[in-house]
Every structure is written in C-alpha cells, then in structure tokens.
Amino acid sequence: MPFFQHIQIRHAIFNPRNVNGVLGVMQMWGKTNAQALAVAESMAPGSEAAVEVLDELDATTTLFICNECFLKKPVNLAEIAERRGFAKPIQT
C-alpha cells in the first residue's frame, strides 16, 4: 500500500498597519533583537493580526506526493505548486 505526503500550502499577507505598530513599539525601546520583537508583539495593538493567513480556495494549494519520491529525490515544493496552479482541474 503506497503512502503519500499531503502538503497544504496557504498564502499569507502582512497587514502593514499592524506590522508598523509592532515595529514602532520596538523602535521606542531602541532594540532590534528577538526578545524585543517578542515583547513588542505582546504589547502592540493589533499585533495578533499582523500576518493574515488566507483561507480562500484560490490562495490554497494542496499537493499529494508519493512518500518514495518525497524521501528519495530532491523535491522543490515551490516548483510543484507552481505547476499545480497551471494544471487544468479534473472534470467530475
């Protein structure tokens, strides 16, 4: 029985207003390390929506790759997803 890898790629976008809020809090402290970013993300208004993951069908790509191909060959997921986007849908 063959095994397959089920890979779902969803696109995400930055909300510029919320990202600027987080970066503004970081700038007030004058620090640019990972700890300052973590604190700024917890204190900035709207920081939980700084990155929005799109759930629309047009923004989601689902791939099925056989386990043998996935483990034994170099796999470029971006190239496969790009080809999948140009493929014609299966008519049912």
NULUMFI-190722 format. One line per field, with one value per residue (C-alpha): residue in three letters; chain; z, y, x. Coordinates in pm, 1 decimal. Layout:
# NULUMFI-190722
type	c(ALA,...)
mol	c(A,...)
c3	c(Z,...)
c2	c(Y,...)
c1	c(X,...)
//
This chain:
# NULUMFI-190722
type	c(MET,PRO,PHE,PHE,GLN,HIS,ILE,GLN,ILE,ARG,HIS,ALA,ILE,PHE,ASN,PRO,ARG,ASN,VAL,ASN,GLY,VAL,LEU,GLY,VAL,MET,GLN,MET,TRP,GLY,LYS,THR,ASN,ALA,GLN,ALA,LEU,ALA,VAL,ALA,GLU,SER,MET,ALA,PRO,GLY,SER,GLU,ALA,ALA,VAL,GLU,VAL,LEU,ASP,GLU,LEU,ASP,ALA,THR,THR,THR,LEU,PHE,ILE,CYS,ASN,GLU,CYS,PHE,LEU,LYS,LYS,PRO,VAL,ASN,LEU,ALA,GLU,ILE,ALA,GLU,ARG,ARG,GLY,PHE,ALA,LYS,PRO,ILE,GLN,THR)
mol	c(A,A,A,A,A,A,A,A,A,A,A,A,A,A,A,A,A,A,A,A,A,A,A,A,A,A,A,A,A,A,A,A,A,A,A,A,A,A,A,A,A,A,A,A,A,A,A,A,A,A,A,A,A,A,A,A,A,A,A,A,A,A,A,A,A,A,A,A,A,A,A,A,A,A,A,A,A,A,A,A,A,A,A,A,A,A,A,A,A,A,A,A)
c3	c(0.0,-104.7,135.7,29.5,178.3,198.0,184.2,202.7,108.6,215.2,127.0,390.2,373.2,607.2,745.8,710.8,980.6,1246.1,1142.6,1173.0,1523.5,1631.7,1474.2,1635.9,1982.7,1908.0,1791.8,2116.9,2308.2,2060.7,2049.7,1746.1,1885.0,1902.2,2266.7,2188.9,1899.3,2125.0,2383.2,2114.3,1963.8,2300.9,2370.3,2030.4,1945.1,1661.3,1664.1,1657.0,1307.5,1170.9,947.1,796.3,655.2,364.2,375.4,33.6,-213.7,-461.1,-201.2,-106.4,-292.3,-192.3,-303.3,-282.8,-326.5,-302.0,2.2,-201.5,-423.8,-125.8,70.7,-200.6,-451.5,-410.1,-411.4,-492.9,-340.2,-492.5,-843.0,-790.4,-650.0,-946.3,-1192.3,-994.9,-1029.2,-1408.9,-1425.1,-1556.3,-1293.3,-1313.4,-1452.8,-1247.4)
c2	c(0.0,330.5,619.9,981.9,1313.3,1554.6,1907.3,2213.8,2548.4,2856.4,3210.3,3478.4,3856.1,4121.6,4380.8,4694.4,4891.1,4622.1,4549.2,4919.9,4918.0,4633.9,4797.2,5129.6,4970.3,4811.2,5146.0,5317.0,5083.2,5118.8,4742.6,4515.4,4166.3,3868.9,3933.5,4293.0,4167.5,3917.3,4185.4,4433.6,4172.9,4118.3,4492.6,4642.0,4686.0,4458.7,4252.5,3925.0,4021.2,4135.4,3827.8,3710.4,3356.7,3335.4,3051.3,3109.8,2822.4,3039.7,3101.0,2734.2,2468.2,2102.5,1857.8,1479.3,1344.3,976.2,900.2,738.4,1045.7,1278.6,1096.4,976.1,1261.9,1633.5,1796.1,2162.9,2234.9,2583.3,2446.7,2169.3,2416.2,2647.3,2363.5,2259.8,2611.9,2589.7,2240.4,2204.2,2097.5,1743.5,1735.7,1526.2)
c1	c(0.0,161.3,198.5,161.5,262.8,-32.0,106.2,-115.3,37.2,-156.3,-58.2,-24.3,-9.5,123.0,-115.5,102.7,-79.1,-33.2,326.2,410.1,257.8,487.1,792.6,700.6,696.5,1035.4,1171.8,1064.1,1296.0,1580.6,1640.6,1625.3,1678.8,1442.8,1349.3,1246.8,1034.4,857.4,777.6,668.5,436.0,270.0,226.5,142.0,-226.5,-339.5,-20.6,-216.0,-338.0,-0.7,12.9,-313.5,-326.9,-566.5,-819.7,-978.0,-961.7,-770.4,-498.7,-457.8,-262.4,-286.7,-18.9,-6.1,347.1,430.7,642.6,918.7,954.7,940.5,1210.0,1449.4,1452.2,1515.8,1172.6,1115.8,774.9,754.9,804.0,549.4,294.8,352.1,292.2,-17.2,-153.5,-135.9,-288.7,-640.3,-895.5,-1028.5,-1381.0,-1622.4)
//
